[in-house]
């Protein structure tokens, strides 16, 4: 069958250059397209407010994260005292090297509390009121995803660890993991047709200061106050929990110790610190030999410590390799969130582990807040990121 002259002309035309501006984008907007790879993440956050075309470029070009993660500060006391509790709360995200805050909406603090963050721009919240649920949120992209609660109503009441391995946009590789006494629940949050799966971890006990969880890819590690370690490969078709009774020679006493698990350069590390982070020790897990060996921060790395948000990042902006930054988290349990902590003096502390120092502490700093009082809520390390598909994929599911 012959084709019409108009169709033959269209087929003979040169193919569309994918690099050209899309329909509706003005020629002048090519300026932004040319400079986008060279501007900072903070510039993108401002430029994407100009117009729809510039938001289009901001989602697809440049998108480099800041060189150092931000810190999500506790909710202001004035907001936490409002009634009824709002659906959304405006939280401050502080850029430590840049010295400036950013404000974004997160699920209402009266109903939800942050329990974890991931290196892909997402935060994990849990509701405090019935019916209990989980909310994943990317404050920068404005995307949200609501998930069911995996445990029984009276199980894990404020006694669990949480971790998110990657962006839910990566439907197959992303795992949301919750661990409580003797039980690990996990799912693919981006796959709504799949429910929660559970693994038994006999012997594991949640402790608000002495137990923690970390992931290395799809491998999840748990540690308790006795430094016993459990792990499971969630990418395995039939994952099983393994346990190691590890030995560890502590450099100082056990009183008021807090445990932090953190992954750095594909190794699992354990950081021990006293209540005020005045003494710090770092250990590396040798799974095969069943021991924790005293170690130092390797490579050009800085460790960020906090319950549900620990990470290893490249040294930048005056933070030398080997430095440890502790997010201020006075409450490590959901059952201890009430009341207003008046006069909290700091949001994070900085320490530097040195093998040649007896007390392991070389430097300590505290960042004081400037205006207003804050509740006894926790600070969380936040890794801002923009995924162009997140809003379209998840906003309708909130």
Secondary structure, DSSP 8 states (H G I E B T S, - for coil): ----HHHHHHHHS----TTS--TT--GGGHHHHHHGGGS-HHHHHHHTTS-HHHHHHHHHS-----SS-EEE---BHHHHT-SS--SEEEEEEEETTTTEEEEEEEE-TTTEEEEEE-TTS-EEEEESSSS-EEEEEETTTTEEEEEE--S-TTTTTT--EEEE-S-TTSTTT--EEEEETTEEEEE-TT-TT---EEEE-TT----TTT-EEEEETTEEEEE-TT-EEEEEETTSTT---EEEE-B---SS--TT-EEEEEEETTEEEEEEE-TTSSSEEEEEEETTTTEEEE----SSEEEEE-TTT-EEEE--TT--TTEEEEE--S--SGGG--S--TT---SEEEEE--TT-SSS----EE----SS-B-S---EEE-----TTHHHHHGGG-
